[in-house]
């Protein structure tokens, strides 16, 4: 048997919709969705954090639900619709109500966790528009922040939820 060096490994083609655009990505079959988003599509708002689905920095929406993209193979996204933090903005470039709420409530400091937090919050508020503070806190348990202490993040999610309902 002849081993093919990694750089010569043929890729598989995966077609999916990312931020409203159909894309086909050719990559090795062990490529994680987070790496395809960042490296193949150059959408760097989705962050690579722990690579073990513990921190949530890589959270994106897949078919309308928040998922940790470091835990999903690109091939598993075949035919799926992916929304990244870049895809939340309005057509005119304005911020999504949840992004605006994070800005206004100082729900970020260094910003590393923010894209994942925002994506997770949008998912929560889409499914539970009247989420309680306790539900919000439970929902963000899978998204780690080393800077804020979470109080302003919770306030931002509450404000963002109200704006999304308006």
Wavefront OBJ file of the C-alpha trace (Angstrom):
o trace
v 0.000 0.000 0.000
v 1.281 3.456 -0.876
v 0.699 6.272 1.612
v -0.301 9.599 0.082
v 1.308 12.567 1.859
v -1.244 14.822 3.540
v -0.676 17.760 1.191
v -1.502 15.515 -1.773
v -4.580 13.899 -0.231
v -7.471 14.405 -2.628
v -10.330 16.400 -1.212
v -14.003 15.696 -1.215
v -16.486 18.269 -2.437
v -19.130 19.532 -0.043
v -21.854 21.919 -1.154
v -23.651 24.009 1.425
v -25.189 27.438 1.812
v -23.199 29.887 3.912
v -24.693 33.267 4.771
v -27.184 32.941 1.932
v -24.698 31.902 -0.765
v -24.237 28.426 -2.190
v -20.616 27.321 -1.908
v -18.721 24.180 -2.798
v -15.637 23.453 -0.753
v -13.078 20.842 -1.685
v -11.192 19.685 1.379
v -9.878 16.491 2.987
v -12.626 14.334 4.478
v -11.406 15.019 8.032
v -11.823 18.807 7.708
v -13.808 20.378 10.513
v -16.539 22.879 9.640
v -14.813 25.620 11.652
v -11.636 25.266 9.600
v -13.553 25.243 6.301
v -15.366 28.428 7.336
v -12.175 30.206 8.361
v -9.617 28.845 5.921
v -11.593 28.045 2.777
v -14.206 30.801 2.976
v -12.073 33.345 4.871
v -14.910 34.124 7.300
v -12.782 34.697 10.362
v -15.482 35.895 12.742
v -16.017 32.282 13.764
v -13.208 31.611 16.221
v -11.208 28.483 16.966
v -10.926 28.116 20.699
v -10.562 24.781 22.405
v -11.124 22.420 19.441
v -13.048 20.140 21.839
v -16.552 21.719 21.791
v -16.092 23.058 25.313
v -15.728 26.826 24.856
v -18.323 27.739 22.207
v -16.138 30.280 20.374
v -16.847 28.423 17.127
v -20.648 28.475 17.416
v -22.541 28.972 14.146
v -26.114 28.287 13.086
v -26.724 25.146 11.054
v -30.224 24.875 9.637
v -31.388 27.384 12.241
v -29.840 25.829 15.343
v -26.649 26.784 17.149
v -23.867 24.213 16.786
v -20.207 24.120 17.738
v -18.480 23.967 14.384
v -15.277 22.479 15.806
v -17.263 19.335 16.523
v -18.749 18.883 13.043
v -17.031 17.552 9.976
v -17.456 19.625 6.838
v -18.997 16.560 5.159
v -21.754 16.567 7.790
v -22.750 20.024 6.547
v -23.502 18.760 3.025
v -26.692 20.481 1.865
v -27.069 22.415 5.120
v -27.565 26.127 5.621
v -24.892 27.756 7.753
v -25.036 31.247 9.222
v -21.886 32.738 10.702
v -21.552 35.939 12.700
v -20.861 37.745 9.412
v -24.220 36.523 8.101
v -26.233 38.133 10.906
v -25.665 41.691 9.724
v -28.414 43.449 7.824
v -28.100 43.852 4.058
v -27.099 47.491 4.588
v -24.321 46.410 6.946
v -26.183 47.376 10.109
v -25.797 45.229 13.181
v -28.262 42.480 14.057
v -30.317 43.444 17.147
v -28.359 40.947 19.262
v -25.033 42.353 18.071
v -26.273 45.860 18.847
v -27.372 44.773 22.322
v -23.939 43.267 23.056
v -22.393 46.579 22.030
v -24.795 48.731 24.058
v -24.696 46.546 27.187
v -20.927 46.098 27.135
v -21.434 42.356 26.755
v -17.897 41.922 25.494
v -14.405 42.843 26.501
v -11.701 41.111 24.488
v -14.325 39.915 21.984
v -12.960 36.412 21.488
v -16.083 34.638 22.787
v -18.510 37.226 21.411
v -19.335 35.694 17.999
v -20.177 32.348 19.606
v -22.133 34.011 22.413
v -24.137 36.075 19.918
v -24.926 33.058 17.735
v -25.998 31.023 20.757
v -28.124 33.924 22.008
v -29.852 34.348 18.641
v -30.693 30.641 18.673
v -32.052 30.809 22.228
v -34.167 33.901 21.564
v -35.518 32.471 18.332
v -36.728 29.379 20.187
v -37.573 31.001 23.523
v -38.270 34.712 22.956
v -39.322 35.179 26.580
v -36.427 33.318 28.169
v -35.899 34.048 31.842
v -32.559 35.133 33.260
v -32.082 31.609 34.604
v -32.786 30.088 31.167
v -30.317 32.492 29.569
v -27.632 31.613 32.116
v -28.228 27.889 31.587
v -28.129 28.322 27.808
v -24.764 30.085 27.775
v -23.086 27.516 30.036
v -21.444 25.999 26.958
v -19.916 29.329 25.913
v -16.951 30.372 28.011
v -15.917 33.969 28.630
v -12.731 34.766 30.497
v -13.318 38.518 30.748
v -16.824 39.677 31.567
v -18.247 37.733 34.471
v -21.336 37.126 32.299
v -23.601 39.776 33.924
v -23.428 42.125 30.950
v -23.770 39.222 28.534
v -27.030 38.207 30.225
v -28.259 41.816 30.074
v -27.290 41.989 26.402
v -29.201 38.804 25.616
v -32.275 40.125 27.424
v -32.086 43.408 25.500
v -31.388 41.629 22.231
v -34.348 39.317 22.773
v -36.649 42.292 23.315
v -35.333 43.977 20.156
v -35.749 40.781 18.126
v -39.421 40.596 19.164
v -40.051 44.246 18.229
l 1 2 3 4 5 6 7 8 9 10 11 12 13 14 15 16 17 18 19 20 21 22 23 24 25 26 27 28 29 30 31 32 33 34 35 36 37 38 39 40 41 42 43 44 45 46 47 48 49 50 51 52 53 54 55 56 57 58 59 60 61 62 63 64 65 66 67 68 69 70 71 72 73 74 75 76 77 78 79 80 81 82 83 84 85 86 87 88 89 90 91 92 93 94 95 96 97 98 99 100 101 102 103 104 105 106 107 108 109 110 111 112 113 114 115 116 117 118 119 120 121 122 123 124 125 126 127 128 129 130 131 132 133 134 135 136 137 138 139 140 141 142 143 144 145 146 147 148 149 150 151 152 153 154 155 156 157 158 159 160 161 162 163 164 165 166
